[in-house]
């Protein structure tokens, strides 16, 4: 975890060191271990440093090569260190130090724009190449580390946090109404735009190059759809997965301080605790102390304490359990005023207790189970594959099993219509779907005001697709789509800013690039076997998991935290006087009707109502004047 900051005047005008210093100071909380700036005429780079690996204790940032022509700032971590160092030495590179930043700098020196694809890990980087007079930036494939930028005329600003860039802009920002519409629709699609016009994020898996001609973004990371992993037995699949999972956990235990593992009681986090405990007992990890941290929810829907106790007994890892009721719940307006972005999801604030407790006990690193659901659970789109293959009997059994699984996992209403969508929708040609959206406005939620939807071309926005992964099955395409999913990108950015306020760094073994590539090459039955999801993980970790968790078919349901937050924010009283309605963005009557259905028990309304409420608080906090006053003469 570090804080990046930078300024590049494309016209060659010298950078003001004081302005660069202010941009860096805005993320000082991300780097309590030191802050430094570097300038060279029209470019300036700065970094606030948080040391979370043993090697980073000796790291200098920004990092220069011997000639001073290359200058690197890095927020991140290299997880394939040994492999990368071997490649570099084979290419004739002499490494001066063992730091991750040194590896990244030399990777650029050897491979240029090809360096990000060689790195396994979470990273955002900005590198000035004085020889080519250009800025080179890149972001990891999932966007675990954030990177925002803004180009105003000949001046490019960039940084690790949205509020940091907003605070450095010369003009007050304006809302990006297209992205606002996505939030209100409960559909986040765009990976490059933010809620503010002209303030961009570097999409996950992309690199940004900037020279006198301006900025250009290019996708550097893609999965290989031709790769297939085929074994003769389940045991062989499990053994291979176990090897990859072991390394994904091992390399993320690299820390000069104790490592916290956040344990929920689900299969994913329990497997991480089990593997971390095994590595500690075998003394094959990097040597850090491993401790588990868990929240003791007493609400029946989220009470996983029994599972947690079973995991701790099995793994012999110390446990620190905290009562989530102790968590402070700041108002949405308070959060927006501080973050200048969309407020945190309500479920995050109890987890702040774990960050705080782990930090007080000396930890700077926390391992999470994020990613297990995306890559290993599977998707009901496999029903479309069965229908396309005319495997009717198998399809009937699979639909029955899928309905049972989704009812257990989400406590949601799942029925024949859902099953029909799983089977048929993927088979409809994209051209027919586009025509239906263009002619009939299909896909635009009914609570969005028609005029607003037309003004921002919402139907086209929601239908917009990045390049569809060219995998052979609909199930693989759906899973690979998580790499270009707006919700996932927003979630990781939210986690990053939440932990950064506590000078902590999260690591996600299930988001290891090697594990993702392996998972997408598997046959579907290794993910989903009958009513058993995450089949390969349960089999590979059977000696790490207690029987209660290994057989678990449910998940903790924390939707009630969102419902409680809606009521704390005023419920019907707030939703009945929305600025978004008076400014012509949404239909107030439809929103109130959704809220009443939610109160009557229709949980399908929870997500859209929450997003409308969060967007409303962001909008009226950041833009207190009505739209007509801000944009006189423009029709709503």
C-alpha positions as CSV (number, residue, x, y, z in Angstrom):
1,X,0.0,0.0,0.0
2,X,1.4,3.4,-1.0
3,X,0.0,6.7,-2.2
4,X,0.9,7.9,-5.7
5,X,0.8,11.4,-7.0
6,X,2.0,13.1,-10.2
7,X,1.8,16.0,-12.6
8,X,2.8,16.1,-16.2
9,X,2.8,19.3,-18.2
10,X,2.7,18.1,-21.8
11,X,3.8,21.6,-23.0
12,X,7.0,21.3,-21.1
13,X,6.1,23.9,-18.4
14,X,8.1,23.2,-15.2
15,X,6.2,21.4,-12.4
16,X,5.6,23.5,-9.3
17,X,7.1,21.4,-6.5
18,X,4.7,23.0,-4.0
19,X,1.7,21.8,-6.0
20,X,3.1,18.3,-6.3
21,X,3.7,18.3,-2.6
22,X,0.1,19.2,-1.9
23,X,-1.1,16.4,-4.2
24,X,1.1,14.0,-2.3
25,X,0.1,15.3,1.1
26,X,-3.6,14.5,0.2
27,X,-2.7,10.7,0.5
28,X,-0.2,10.9,3.4
29,X,-2.3,8.5,5.3
30,X,-1.5,5.8,2.7
31,X,2.2,6.2,3.4
32,X,3.2,6.7,7.1
33,X,6.7,5.4,6.4
34,X,7.9,8.4,4.4
35,X,7.1,10.6,1.5
36,X,9.3,11.9,-1.4
37,X,8.9,13.9,-4.6
38,X,11.0,14.0,-7.8
39,X,10.8,16.5,-10.6
40,X,12.4,16.8,-14.0
41,X,11.2,19.9,-15.8
42,X,7.6,19.3,-16.9
43,X,7.0,16.1,-15.0
44,X,6.9,15.3,-11.2
45,X,6.3,12.1,-9.4
46,X,5.6,11.6,-5.7
47,X,5.0,8.6,-3.4
48,X,3.9,8.2,0.2
49,X,5.3,4.8,1.4
50,X,3.8,2.0,3.5
51,X,6.2,-0.9,4.1
52,X,4.3,-4.2,4.0
53,X,7.0,-6.6,2.8
54,X,10.4,-7.3,4.3
55,X,12.1,-6.1,1.1
56,X,10.2,-2.7,1.2
57,X,12.0,-1.8,4.4
58,X,15.0,-0.9,2.3
59,X,13.0,0.6,-0.6
60,X,13.5,4.1,-1.9
61,X,10.7,5.8,-3.6
62,X,10.5,7.3,-6.2
63,X,13.1,4.9,-7.5
64,X,15.6,6.0,-10.2
65,X,17.8,3.9,-12.4
66,X,21.6,4.6,-12.6
67,X,21.3,7.1,-15.3
68,X,18.4,9.0,-13.8
69,X,16.4,8.5,-17.1
70,X,13.8,6.2,-15.5
71,X,11.9,7.1,-12.4
72,X,9.3,4.7,-10.9
73,X,6.5,5.1,-8.3
74,X,4.8,1.9,-7.3
75,X,1.8,1.1,-5.2
76,X,1.9,-2.6,-5.1
77,X,3.6,-6.0,-4.7
78,X,5.2,-8.5,-6.9
79,X,4.1,-12.1,-6.1
80,X,6.2,-14.0,-8.7
81,X,9.5,-12.5,-7.4
82,X,11.7,-15.6,-8.0
83,X,10.3,-16.2,-11.5
84,X,10.6,-12.5,-12.5
85,X,14.2,-12.2,-11.1
86,X,15.2,-15.3,-13.1
87,X,13.8,-13.9,-16.3
88,X,15.6,-10.6,-15.7
89,X,19.0,-12.2,-15.0
90,X,18.5,-14.3,-18.1
91,X,18.0,-11.1,-20.1
92,X,21.3,-9.7,-18.8
93,X,19.9,-7.4,-16.1
94,X,21.9,-6.8,-12.9
95,X,19.7,-6.3,-9.9
96,X,21.0,-3.8,-7.4
97,X,18.5,-4.7,-4.6
98,X,15.8,-7.2,-3.9
99,X,12.9,-4.8,-3.7
100,X,9.7,-5.2,-5.7
101,X,10.2,-1.7,-7.1
102,X,13.6,-2.7,-8.4
103,X,12.1,-5.8,-10.2
104,X,9.4,-3.6,-11.8
105,X,11.9,-0.9,-12.9
106,X,14.2,-3.5,-14.5
107,X,11.2,-5.3,-16.1
108,X,10.3,-2.0,-17.9
109,X,14.0,-1.5,-18.8
110,X,14.1,-5.0,-20.4
111,X,10.6,-5.4,-21.9
112,X,9.2,-1.8,-22.1
113,X,5.4,-1.9,-22.5
114,X,5.4,-5.6,-22.1
115,X,6.5,-5.5,-18.5
116,X,3.0,-5.5,-16.8
117,X,2.0,-8.8,-18.4
118,X,5.1,-10.4,-16.7
119,X,4.1,-9.3,-13.2
120,X,1.9,-11.4,-10.9
121,X,0.6,-9.2,-8.1
122,X,-1.5,-6.2,-7.2
123,X,-0.1,-3.0,-8.5
124,X,-0.6,0.5,-9.9
125,X,2.6,2.2,-11.2
126,X,3.6,5.4,-12.8
127,X,7.0,5.6,-14.5
128,X,8.7,8.5,-16.3
129,X,10.8,7.4,-19.3
130,X,13.2,10.3,-19.9
131,X,14.7,8.8,-22.9
132,X,11.4,8.6,-24.7
133,X,9.9,11.7,-22.9
134,X,6.8,9.9,-22.0
135,X,4.8,8.7,-19.0
136,X,4.0,5.0,-18.6
137,X,1.3,3.8,-16.2
138,X,-0.3,0.4,-15.6
139,X,-2.8,-1.3,-13.3
140,X,-3.2,-4.9,-12.2
141,X,-5.7,-7.1,-14.0
142,X,-8.4,-6.8,-11.4
143,X,-7.8,-3.2,-10.4
144,X,-7.0,-4.1,-6.8
145,X,-4.8,-1.0,-6.7
146,X,-6.5,2.3,-7.8
147,X,-5.3,4.8,-10.3
148,X,-7.2,8.0,-11.2
149,X,-6.2,10.8,-13.6
150,X,-7.5,14.0,-15.1
151,X,-6.3,15.9,-18.2
152,X,-7.0,19.6,-18.3
153,X,-5.5,21.1,-21.5
154,X,-1.8,20.3,-21.4
155,X,-1.7,19.2,-17.8
156,X,-2.2,15.7,-16.5
157,X,-2.8,15.0,-12.8
158,X,-2.9,11.5,-11.3
159,X,-3.2,9.9,-8.0
160,X,-4.3,6.9,-5.9
161,X,-7.6,8.5,-4.6
162,X,-10.5,10.2,-6.2
163,X,-10.7,13.0,-3.7
164,X,-7.0,13.6,-4.1
165,X,-7.4,14.3,-7.9
166,X,-10.6,16.3,-7.3
167,X,-8.8,18.5,-4.8
168,X,-6.1,19.3,-7.2
169,X,-8.3,20.3,-10.2
170,X,-8.4,24.0,-11.2
171,X,-12.2,24.0,-11.7
172,X,-15.0,22.6,-9.6
173,X,-16.0,19.2,-11.0
174,X,-19.3,18.5,-12.6
175,X,-21.3,15.3,-12.3
176,X,-20.9,12.7,-15.0
177,X,-24.6,12.1,-15.7
178,X,-24.0,8.9,-17.7
179,X,-22.3,7.2,-14.8
180,X,-24.9,8.7,-12.4
181,X,-27.5,6.9,-14.5
182,X,-25.6,3.6,-14.2
183,X,-25.5,3.9,-10.4
184,X,-29.2,4.7,-10.4
185,X,-29.9,1.7,-12.6
186,X,-28.1,-0.6,-10.2
187,X,-25.8,-1.4,-13.2
188,X,-22.2,-0.4,-13.2
189,X,-20.8,-0.9,-16.7
190,X,-18.2,1.7,-17.5
191,X,-14.6,0.9,-16.3
192,X,-12.9,4.1,-17.3
193,X,-15.3,6.9,-16.3
194,X,-16.1,8.0,-12.7
195,X,-19.0,9.9,-11.2
196,X,-17.2,13.2,-12.2
197,X,-17.0,14.5,-15.7
198,X,-13.4,14.4,-17.0
199,X,-12.0,12.4,-14.0
200,X,-11.0,9.0,-15.3
201,X,-9.8,5.8,-13.8
202,X,-7.2,3.5,-15.5
203,X,-9.3,0.4,-16.2
204,X,-8.0,-2.9,-14.7
205,X,-5.6,-4.7,-16.8
206,X,-4.7,-1.6,-18.9
207,X,-1.7,0.6,-19.4
208,X,-1.7,4.3,-20.0
209,X,1.0,6.0,-22.1
210,X,1.2,9.8,-22.2
211,X,3.5,12.0,-24.3
212,X,3.2,15.2,-26.2
213,X,0.4,13.7,-28.3
214,X,-1.7,13.1,-25.3
215,X,-2.9,10.0,-23.4
216,X,-3.6,6.5,-24.8
217,X,-4.9,3.5,-23.0
218,X,-4.3,-0.1,-24.1
219,X,-5.5,-3.4,-22.6
220,X,-2.5,-5.6,-21.9
221,X,-4.1,-8.5,-20.0
222,X,-6.3,-11.2,-21.4
223,X,-6.9,-14.8,-20.6
224,X,-6.1,-17.4,-23.1
225,X,-9.4,-19.0,-24.2
226,X,-7.5,-21.9,-25.9
227,X,-6.0,-23.2,-22.7
228,X,-7.6,-26.3,-21.3
229,X,-6.8,-28.4,-18.3
230,X,-7.9,-32.0,-18.6
231,X,-7.1,-34.8,-16.2
232,X,-8.5,-38.3,-15.8
233,X,-9.7,-38.0,-12.2
234,X,-11.0,-35.4,-9.7
235,X,-8.0,-36.1,-7.5
236,X,-5.6,-35.0,-10.2
237,X,-7.5,-31.7,-10.6
238,X,-7.6,-31.2,-6.9
239,X,-3.8,-31.8,-6.5
240,X,-3.0,-29.3,-9.2
241,X,-5.3,-26.7,-7.7
242,X,-3.9,-27.4,-4.3
243,X,-0.4,-26.6,-5.5
244,X,-1.5,-23.2,-7.0
245,X,-3.6,-22.3,-4.0
246,X,-0.7,-23.1,-1.7
247,X,1.6,-20.7,-3.5
248,X,-1.1,-18.0,-3.7
249,X,-1.4,-18.0,0.1
250,X,2.4,-18.5,0.7
251,X,3.5,-15.5,-1.4
252,X,0.9,-13.3,0.3
253,X,2.2,-14.1,3.8
254,X,5.3,-12.1,2.9
255,X,5.3,-9.4,5.6
256,X,7.6,-7.9,8.3
257,X,4.7,-7.8,10.7
258,X,2.1,-10.3,11.8
259,X,-0.5,-11.2,9.1
260,X,-4.2,-11.0,9.8
261,X,-6.6,-13.4,8.1
262,X,-10.2,-12.2,8.1
263,X,-12.3,-15.3,8.8
264,X,-16.1,-15.3,8.0
265,X,-16.8,-19.0,8.3
266,X,-17.4,-19.5,4.6
267,X,-15.4,-22.0,2.5
268,X,-13.1,-19.4,1.0
269,X,-11.8,-17.6,4.1
270,X,-11.7,-20.9,6.0
271,X,-9.5,-22.5,3.3
272,X,-7.1,-19.5,3.5
273,X,-6.9,-19.8,7.3
274,X,-6.3,-23.6,7.0
275,X,-3.5,-23.2,4.4
276,X,-1.9,-20.3,6.3
277,X,-1.9,-22.4,9.5
278,X,-0.4,-25.4,7.6
279,X,2.4,-23.2,6.1
280,X,3.2,-21.8,9.6
281,X,3.4,-25.3,11.1
282,X,5.6,-26.5,8.2
283,X,7.7,-23.3,8.4
284,X,7.4,-22.9,4.7
285,X,5.8,-19.5,4.8
286,X,7.8,-16.2,5.0
287,X,7.9,-16.6,8.8
288,X,5.3,-14.1,9.8
289,X,2.9,-14.7,12.6
290,X,-0.6,-15.6,11.4
291,X,-3.7,-14.7,13.4
292,X,-7.4,-15.0,12.5
293,X,-9.9,-12.1,13.0
294,X,-13.6,-12.6,12.9
295,X,-16.9,-10.7,13.6
296,X,-19.4,-12.4,15.9
297,X,-22.6,-11.5,14.2
298,X,-25.6,-12.4,16.4
299,X,-28.3,-11.8,13.8
300,X,-29.5,-15.2,12.7
301,X,-28.9,-14.5,9.0
302,X,-25.3,-13.6,9.5
303,X,-24.3,-15.8,12.6
304,X,-21.3,-17.9,11.5
305,X,-19.7,-18.2,14.9
306,X,-20.1,-22.0,15.0
307,X,-18.3,-22.4,11.7
308,X,-15.5,-20.1,12.7
309,X,-15.0,-22.0,16.0
310,X,-14.7,-25.3,14.0
311,X,-12.1,-23.7,11.6
312,X,-10.0,-22.4,14.5
313,X,-10.0,-25.7,16.2
314,X,-8.9,-27.5,13.0
315,X,-6.2,-25.0,11.9
316,X,-4.8,-24.2,15.4
317,X,-4.6,-20.5,14.4
318,X,-5.2,-17.9,17.2
319,X,-8.6,-16.1,16.9
320,X,-9.6,-12.6,17.8
321,X,-13.4,-12.2,17.7
322,X,-15.1,-8.8,17.9
323,X,-18.7,-7.7,18.3
324,X,-19.9,-5.9,15.1
325,X,-22.3,-3.9,17.2
326,X,-19.3,-1.8,18.3
327,X,-18.8,-0.4,14.8
328,X,-19.5,3.2,14.3
329,X,-21.9,3.9,11.4
330,X,-21.2,7.4,10.1
331,X,-24.0,9.0,8.1
332,X,-23.9,8.8,4.3
333,X,-23.5,12.5,4.1
334,X,-20.5,12.4,6.4
335,X,-18.9,9.7,4.3
336,X,-19.5,11.6,1.1
337,X,-18.0,14.8,2.5
338,X,-14.9,12.9,3.5
339,X,-14.5,10.6,0.5
340,X,-16.1,12.9,-2.2
341,X,-17.3,9.7,-3.8
342,X,-20.0,7.1,-3.4
343,X,-20.4,6.1,0.3
344,X,-19.2,2.8,1.7
345,X,-21.5,-0.2,1.6
346,X,-23.0,-0.6,5.1
347,X,-21.4,-4.1,5.6
348,X,-17.9,-2.6,5.5
349,X,-18.0,-0.6,8.7
350,X,-18.1,-3.7,11.0
351,X,-15.0,-5.0,9.1
352,X,-13.3,-1.7,10.1
353,X,-13.2,-3.1,13.7
354,X,-11.0,-6.0,12.4
355,X,-8.6,-3.6,10.6
356,X,-8.3,-1.5,13.7
357,X,-7.8,-4.5,16.0
358,X,-5.2,-6.1,13.7
359,X,-3.4,-2.8,13.3
360,X,-3.2,-2.3,17.1
361,X,-1.7,-5.8,17.3
362,X,1.0,-4.8,14.9
363,X,-0.3,-6.1,11.6
364,X,-0.2,-4.2,8.4
365,X,-1.4,-7.0,6.1
366,X,-4.8,-8.7,6.0
367,X,-5.8,-11.7,3.8
368,X,-9.4,-11.9,2.6
369,X,-11.4,-14.6,0.8
370,X,-12.5,-12.2,-2.0
371,X,-12.4,-13.8,-5.5
372,X,-13.5,-17.4,-4.5
373,X,-17.1,-16.7,-5.5
374,X,-16.2,-15.2,-8.9
375,X,-13.7,-17.9,-10.1
376,X,-14.8,-21.1,-8.4
377,X,-18.6,-21.0,-7.7
378,X,-19.6,-21.3,-11.3
379,X,-22.5,-19.8,-13.1
380,X,-26.0,-20.9,-14.1
381,X,-25.0,-20.0,-17.7
382,X,-23.9,-23.6,-18.0
383,X,-27.6,-24.3,-18.5
384,X,-27.4,-22.5,-21.9
385,X,-24.4,-24.7,-22.8
386,X,-26.5,-27.8,-22.0
387,X,-29.4,-26.5,-24.1
388,X,-27.1,-25.6,-27.0
389,X,-25.8,-29.2,-26.9
390,X,-29.4,-30.5,-26.7
391,X,-28.5,-32.5,-23.5
392,X,-32.1,-32.2,-22.3
393,X,-32.2,-34.7,-19.4
394,X,-29.0,-33.3,-18.0
395,X,-30.4,-29.8,-18.4
396,X,-33.5,-30.6,-16.4
397,X,-31.5,-32.0,-13.6
398,X,-29.1,-29.0,-13.6
399,X,-31.9,-26.4,-13.6
400,X,-33.4,-28.2,-10.6
401,X,-30.1,-28.3,-8.8
402,X,-29.3,-24.7,-9.7
403,X,-32.6,-23.4,-8.3
404,X,-32.0,-25.2,-5.0
405,X,-28.4,-23.8,-4.8
406,X,-29.4,-20.2,-5.4
407,X,-32.2,-20.4,-2.8
408,X,-29.7,-21.6,-0.3
409,X,-26.9,-19.1,-1.2
410,X,-29.0,-16.0,-1.5
411,X,-32.3,-16.6,0.2
412,X,-33.7,-15.0,-2.9
413,X,-36.9,-15.8,-4.8
414,X,-35.7,-18.0,-7.7
415,X,-38.2,-19.7,-10.0
416,X,-39.1,-20.7,-13.5
417,X,-38.5,-17.2,-15.0
418,X,-34.9,-17.2,-13.7
419,X,-34.4,-20.7,-15.0
420,X,-35.7,-19.7,-18.4
421,X,-33.3,-16.7,-18.5
422,X,-30.3,-19.0,-17.6
423,X,-31.2,-21.3,-20.5
424,X,-32.3,-19.0,-23.3
425,X,-31.0,-15.4,-22.9
426,X,-27.3,-16.3,-23.7
427,X,-28.5,-18.0,-26.9
428,X,-30.2,-14.9,-28.3
429,X,-28.0,-13.2,-30.9
430,X,-26.4,-9.9,-29.7
431,X,-27.8,-8.1,-32.8
432,X,-31.3,-9.0,-31.7
433,X,-30.6,-7.8,-28.2
434,X,-29.2,-4.5,-29.4
435,X,-32.2,-3.9,-31.7
436,X,-34.6,-4.6,-28.8
437,X,-32.8,-2.1,-26.6
438,X,-32.7,0.6,-29.3
439,X,-36.3,0.3,-30.4
440,X,-38.0,-0.5,-27.1
441,X,-35.7,0.9,-24.5
442,X,-35.3,-2.6,-23.2
443,X,-33.0,-2.8,-20.2
444,X,-33.7,0.8,-18.9
445,X,-35.2,0.5,-15.4
446,X,-38.7,1.9,-15.0
447,X,-37.8,4.2,-12.2
448,X,-35.4,6.2,-14.4
449,X,-37.0,9.3,-15.9
450,X,-37.5,8.8,-19.7
451,X,-36.0,12.1,-20.7
452,X,-32.9,11.6,-18.6
453,X,-32.4,8.1,-20.0
454,X,-32.6,9.5,-23.5
455,X,-30.3,12.4,-22.8
456,X,-27.5,10.1,-21.5
457,X,-28.2,7.3,-24.0
458,X,-28.8,5.0,-21.0
459,X,-30.1,2.0,-23.1
460,X,-26.9,2.1,-25.1
461,X,-24.7,2.5,-22.1
462,X,-26.2,-0.5,-20.3
463,X,-26.0,-2.6,-23.5
464,X,-22.4,-1.6,-24.0
465,X,-19.9,-4.4,-23.8
466,X,-16.2,-4.5,-23.7
467,X,-14.8,-7.2,-25.9
468,X,-16.5,-10.4,-25.0
469,X,-14.1,-13.1,-23.8
470,X,-13.9,-15.5,-26.8
471,X,-14.3,-18.7,-24.6
472,X,-16.0,-21.7,-26.0
473,X,-18.8,-22.0,-23.4
474,X,-21.3,-19.4,-22.1
475,X,-20.2,-20.4,-18.5
476,X,-16.6,-19.5,-19.2
477,X,-17.6,-16.2,-20.8
478,X,-19.7,-15.3,-17.8
479,X,-16.9,-16.1,-15.4
480,X,-14.2,-14.3,-17.5
481,X,-16.5,-11.3,-17.6
482,X,-15.7,-10.6,-14.0
483,X,-12.4,-9.3,-15.2
484,X,-14.3,-6.5,-16.9
485,X,-17.1,-6.0,-14.5
486,X,-17.9,-2.5,-13.2
487,X,-19.2,-3.8,-9.9
488,X,-16.0,-5.7,-9.1
489,X,-13.9,-2.7,-9.9
490,X,-16.0,-0.5,-7.7
491,X,-15.9,-3.0,-4.9
492,X,-12.1,-3.3,-4.9
493,X,-11.7,0.5,-5.0
494,X,-14.0,0.7,-2.0
495,X,-12.0,-1.8,-0.1
496,X,-8.8,0.0,-0.9
497,X,-9.9,3.4,0.3
498,X,-11.4,1.8,3.4
499,X,-8.2,0.0,4.4
500,X,-6.0,3.0,3.3
501,X,-7.7,5.1,6.0
502,X,-6.2,2.6,8.5
503,X,-2.8,2.2,6.8
504,X,-3.5,-1.4,6.1
505,X,-3.1,-3.6,3.0
506,X,-5.5,-6.4,1.9
507,X,-4.3,-9.3,-0.1
508,X,-6.6,-11.8,-1.9
509,X,-5.2,-15.3,-2.6
510,X,-8.2,-16.3,-4.8
511,X,-7.4,-13.3,-7.0
512,X,-3.9,-14.6,-7.8
513,X,-3.6,-14.4,-11.6
514,X,-2.2,-17.9,-11.8
515,X,-5.3,-19.3,-9.9
516,X,-7.6,-17.3,-12.2
517,X,-6.0,-18.6,-15.3
518,X,-6.2,-22.2,-14.0
519,X,-9.9,-21.8,-13.0
520,X,-10.9,-20.6,-16.4
521,X,-9.2,-23.6,-18.1
522,X,-11.2,-26.1,-16.0
523,X,-14.2,-28.1,-17.2
524,X,-17.4,-26.8,-15.6
525,X,-18.0,-29.9,-13.5
526,X,-14.9,-29.0,-11.4
527,X,-16.7,-25.9,-10.3
528,X,-20.3,-27.1,-9.9
529,X,-21.2,-30.8,-9.3
530,X,-24.9,-31.3,-8.8
531,X,-25.8,-29.0,-5.9
532,X,-22.2,-28.7,-4.7
533,X,-20.4,-25.5,-5.7
534,X,-16.7,-24.9,-5.5
535,X,-16.2,-28.6,-6.0
536,X,-12.5,-28.4,-6.7
537,X,-11.8,-26.2,-3.7
538,X,-13.7,-28.4,-1.3
539,X,-11.8,-31.4,-2.6
540,X,-8.4,-29.8,-2.6
541,X,-8.8,-28.4,0.9
542,X,-10.6,-31.3,2.5
543,X,-7.8,-31.8,5.1
544,X,-7.8,-28.1,5.9
545,X,-11.6,-27.6,6.4
546,X,-13.7,-29.0,9.2
547,X,-16.5,-31.1,8.0
548,X,-19.1,-28.5,8.9
549,X,-17.6,-26.0,6.5
550,X,-16.6,-28.5,3.8
551,X,-20.3,-29.6,3.5
552,X,-21.7,-26.1,4.0
553,X,-24.2,-25.1,1.3
554,X,-25.3,-21.7,2.7
555,X,-23.7,-18.3,3.1
556,X,-24.1,-15.6,5.7
557,X,-26.7,-13.1,4.5
558,X,-25.9,-9.5,5.5
559,X,-28.6,-7.8,3.5
560,X,-30.2,-6.7,6.7
561,X,-27.3,-4.3,7.2
562,X,-28.4,-2.4,4.0
563,X,-32.0,-2.4,5.1
564,X,-31.0,-1.0,8.5
565,X,-28.9,1.7,6.8
566,X,-31.8,2.8,4.7
567,X,-33.9,3.3,7.8
568,X,-31.2,5.2,9.6
569,X,-31.0,7.6,6.6
570,X,-34.7,8.4,7.0
571,X,-36.4,5.6,4.9
572,X,-39.6,6.9,3.3
573,X,-39.0,10.5,4.5
574,X,-35.7,10.7,2.6
575,X,-36.9,8.8,-0.5
576,X,-40.0,11.0,-0.7
577,X,-38.0,14.2,-1.2
578,X,-35.2,13.3,-3.6
579,X,-33.2,16.0,-5.3
580,X,-32.6,13.4,-8.1
581,X,-36.4,13.5,-8.7
582,X,-36.7,17.2,-8.8
583,X,-33.7,17.4,-11.1
584,X,-35.5,15.0,-13.5
585,X,-33.3,11.9,-13.1
586,X,-35.8,9.5,-11.5
587,X,-39.5,8.9,-11.0
588,X,-40.1,9.6,-7.3
589,X,-43.4,7.7,-7.2
590,X,-41.8,4.6,-8.6
591,X,-39.0,4.8,-6.1
592,X,-41.4,5.1,-3.2
593,X,-43.4,2.1,-4.5
594,X,-40.1,0.1,-4.6
595,X,-39.4,1.1,-1.0
596,X,-42.9,0.0,0.1
597,X,-42.4,-3.4,-1.6
598,X,-39.1,-3.7,0.1
599,X,-40.7,-3.0,3.5
600,X,-43.3,-5.7,2.6
601,X,-40.6,-8.3,2.2
602,X,-39.6,-8.1,-1.5
603,X,-35.8,-8.3,-1.1
604,X,-35.3,-7.8,-4.9
605,X,-35.8,-4.1,-4.3
606,X,-33.0,-3.8,-1.8
607,X,-30.1,-3.3,-4.2
608,X,-31.8,-0.7,-6.4
609,X,-33.2,1.3,-3.4
610,X,-29.8,1.3,-1.7
611,X,-28.1,2.6,-4.9
612,X,-30.7,5.3,-5.4
613,X,-30.3,6.4,-1.8
614,X,-26.5,6.4,-1.9
615,X,-26.4,8.3,-5.2
616,X,-28.9,10.8,-3.8
617,X,-26.8,11.6,-0.8
618,X,-23.6,11.9,-3.0
619,X,-25.4,14.1,-5.5
620,X,-27.0,16.6,-3.0
621,X,-23.8,16.7,-0.9
622,X,-21.4,17.4,-3.8
623,X,-23.8,19.5,-5.9
624,X,-26.1,21.4,-3.5
625,X,-27.4,23.7,-6.1
626,X,-30.3,22.4,-8.3
627,X,-29.4,21.3,-11.8
628,X,-31.3,24.2,-13.3
629,X,-29.2,26.7,-11.3
630,X,-26.0,25.0,-12.3
631,X,-26.9,24.7,-16.0
632,X,-29.1,27.7,-16.7
633,X,-30.9,27.5,-20.1
634,X,-30.4,23.7,-20.5
635,X,-33.5,21.7,-20.8
636,X,-33.9,18.9,-18.3
